[in-house]
Amino acid sequence: MDYGINLATAADSWKVVRRAEELGFTRAWFYDTQLLNADVFVAMGAAAVTTSRIRLGTGVLIPSNRIAPVAASALMSLNALAPGRIDFGISTGFTARRTMGVGPVRLADMRRYIEQVQRLIAGETVEWEFEGAARKMRFLSLDIGVVNNRDLIPLHISAQGPRARTLTAELGAHWINGVGYMEAAKASIAAMQAAWRSAGIEPATRVATAFCGGCVLAEGEPFDSPRARAQAGPHATIVLHNLVELEQFGNLVAAFRRHSRLWWSNTARSTSAMSRPMRATWRITVGT
């Protein structure tokens, strides 16, 4: 099991990521919610040049926020700054698009977008629909080192429903899920593992990432400091998702409320029990 952080992206997020790397965290994920956070690739670029080991991922990229060649170029540019440390996380964009008054991207459109981005990174010629016409495109400077497409950029898909999990398995992708508390995360991981097995994929060969609220603490900062409590749970996001997921997942807000006291209690025990100087109000679990 690895430890990662999921950032409400700020322009100076690199400071938190550098601190997380010092404390032994292995992954950092950056939000792509443009009306709530700073630009994801600006923040990741700063983190890329100020860290040396921690993996950096879009957590998650929203297809409608940028066309496929722009996304591919950005990912490969980051891969040049942090070779082999970049992850391509993507979703249909419920929260980011809801802030603009529109619904999520269709799964079929996201699949097409993923394939275009991956093929462009692979150096292939891609046909796409743009401004009312079918066009062909490919990168023209991969052989001179402007960007890095040599080191692998793994794909991670945020998939909460059964159709999205099926798509994740069909594409052989890793998996991301943000559910707010660990009991639901365990059930979601089991469902994703079943989808991988149905597609002939051994779950141990894939990464399953469960997001829970948390905060990387400053040196000497108590786990229940005002700042930590303010960041301890993505309440607004949980409520937003709860509005459209009642039928499939039940009332996440009520469940989160029931577990909140246990959540803080477990946090205190896990924090005080750590022998190494790693502190977090909650762990974002990354594992198989």
RAHU-V443451 format. One record per pair of residues at least 4 apart in sequence whose ideal C-beta (glycine too) atoms are under 7 Angstrom apart, sorted by the first residue. I is the first residue (numbers start at 0). J is the second residue. Records with the same first field share a line. If there is no record, write none. Layout:
I = J ; J
This chain:
0 = 284 ; 286
1 = 25 ; 26 ; 285 ; 286
2 = 23 ; 24 ; 25 ; 282 ; 283
3 = 24 ; 25 ; 26 ; 27 ; 28 ; 208 ; 283 ; 285
4 = 15 ; 19 ; 24 ; 27 ; 215 ; 283
5 = 28 ; 58 ; 210 ; 283
6 = 12 ; 15 ; 27 ; 28 ; 29 ; 30
7 = 30 ; 36
8 = 12 ; 29 ; 30 ; 36 ; 37 ; 39 ; 42
9 = 36 ; 37 ; 42
10 = 37 ; 41 ; 42
12 = 16 ; 29 ; 42 ; 46
13 = 17 ; 42 ; 45 ; 46 ; 49
14 = 18
15 = 19 ; 215
16 = 20 ; 27 ; 46 ; 50 ; 53
17 = 21 ; 49 ; 50
18 = 22 ; 215
19 = 24 ; 27 ; 53 ; 215
20 = 24 ; 50 ; 52 ; 53
22 = 276 ; 277 ; 278
23 = 275 ; 277
24 = 53
25 = 53 ; 54 ; 285
26 = 53 ; 54 ; 56 ; 285
27 = 46 ; 53 ; 55
28 = 56 ; 58 ; 88
29 = 39 ; 42 ; 43 ; 57 ; 58
30 = 36 ; 39 ; 58
31 = 39 ; 57 ; 59 ; 60 ; 61 ; 64 ; 95
32 = 36 ; 94 ; 95 ; 98
33 = 64 ; 95
34 = 98 ; 99
35 = 98
37 = 41 ; 42
38 = 42
39 = 43 ; 57
40 = 44 ; 73 ; 77
41 = 45
42 = 46
43 = 47 ; 55 ; 77
44 = 48 ; 77 ; 80
45 = 49
46 = 50 ; 55
47 = 55 ; 77 ; 80 ; 81
48 = 80
54 = 84 ; 86
55 = 77 ; 81 ; 84 ; 85
56 = 86 ; 88 ; 155
57 = 87 ; 88 ; 89
58 = 88 ; 175
59 = 88 ; 89 ; 90 ; 157 ; 175
60 = 70 ; 87 ; 88 ; 89
61 = 90 ; 92 ; 95 ; 96
62 = 89 ; 92 ; 104 ; 108 ; 109 ; 112
63 = 92 ; 96 ; 104
64 = 95
65 = 69 ; 70
67 = 71 ; 112 ; 115 ; 116 ; 119 ; 127
68 = 72 ; 119 ; 136
69 = 73
70 = 74 ; 116
71 = 75 ; 116 ; 119 ; 120
72 = 76 ; 146
73 = 77
74 = 78 ; 85 ; 87 ; 120 ; 152
75 = 79 ; 120 ; 146 ; 147 ; 148
76 = 146
77 = 81 ; 85
78 = 82 ; 85 ; 146 ; 147 ; 150 ; 152
79 = 146 ; 147
81 = 85
82 = 147 ; 150
83 = 150 ; 151
85 = 152
86 = 152 ; 153 ; 155
87 = 152 ; 153 ; 154 ; 155
88 = 155 ; 157 ; 175
89 = 109 ; 113 ; 156
90 = 156 ; 157
91 = 103 ; 104 ; 106 ; 109
92 = 96 ; 103 ; 104
93 = 97 ; 103 ; 240
94 = 98 ; 236 ; 239
96 = 101 ; 102 ; 103
97 = 239
104 = 108 ; 109
105 = 109
106 = 110 ; 162 ; 163 ; 166
107 = 111
108 = 112
109 = 113
110 = 114 ; 166
111 = 115
112 = 116
113 = 117 ; 154 ; 170
114 = 118
115 = 119 ; 125 ; 127
116 = 120
117 = 121 ; 154
118 = 123 ; 125
119 = 123 ; 125 ; 137 ; 138
120 = 148 ; 152
122 = 137 ; 138 ; 141 ; 148
123 = 137
124 = 135 ; 137
125 = 136 ; 137
126 = 133 ; 135
127 = 134 ; 136
128 = 133
129 = 134
140 = 145
141 = 148
153 = 173
154 = 170 ; 172 ; 173
155 = 172 ; 173 ; 174 ; 175 ; 208
156 = 163 ; 166 ; 167 ; 172 ; 174 ; 175
157 = 175 ; 176
158 = 163 ; 164 ; 166 ; 167 ; 174 ; 176 ; 191
159 = 163 ; 176
160 = 164 ; 247
161 = 165
162 = 166
163 = 167
164 = 168 ; 190 ; 191 ; 194
165 = 169 ; 194
166 = 170
167 = 172 ; 174 ; 191 ; 194
168 = 194 ; 195 ; 197 ; 198 ; 200
169 = 198
171 = 200
173 = 205 ; 206
174 = 191 ; 205 ; 207 ; 208
175 = 208
176 = 184 ; 187 ; 209 ; 210
177 = 210
178 = 183 ; 184 ; 187 ; 209
179 = 183 ; 211 ; 212 ; 232 ; 233 ; 237 ; 251 ; 255
180 = 211 ; 254 ; 255 ; 258 ; 262
181 = 185 ; 211
182 = 258
183 = 187 ; 254
184 = 188 ; 209 ; 284
185 = 189
186 = 190
187 = 191
188 = 192 ; 207 ; 209
189 = 193
190 = 194
191 = 195 ; 207
192 = 196 ; 202
193 = 197
194 = 198
195 = 200 ; 202 ; 205
196 = 200 ; 202
200 = 204 ; 205
202 = 287
203 = 287
205 = 287
206 = 285 ; 287
207 = 286 ; 287
208 = 285
209 = 283 ; 284
210 = 283
211 = 281 ; 283
212 = 231 ; 232 ; 233 ; 281
213 = 231 ; 279 ; 280 ; 281 ; 282 ; 283
214 = 226 ; 227 ; 230 ; 231 ; 279 ; 280
215 = 279
216 = 220 ; 222 ; 227 ; 278 ; 279
220 = 224 ; 227
222 = 227 ; 266 ; 267 ; 270 ; 278 ; 280
223 = 227 ; 228
224 = 228
225 = 229
226 = 230
227 = 231 ; 280
231 = 280 ; 281
233 = 237
234 = 238
235 = 239
236 = 240
237 = 241 ; 251 ; 252 ; 255
238 = 252
240 = 244 ; 251
241 = 245 ; 250 ; 251 ; 252
244 = 248 ; 251
245 = 249 ; 250
249 = 254
250 = 254
251 = 255
252 = 256
253 = 257
254 = 258
255 = 259
258 = 262
259 = 263
260 = 264
261 = 265
262 = 266
263 = 267
264 = 268
265 = 269
266 = 270 ; 280 ; 281
267 = 271
268 = 272
269 = 273
270 = 278
273 = 277
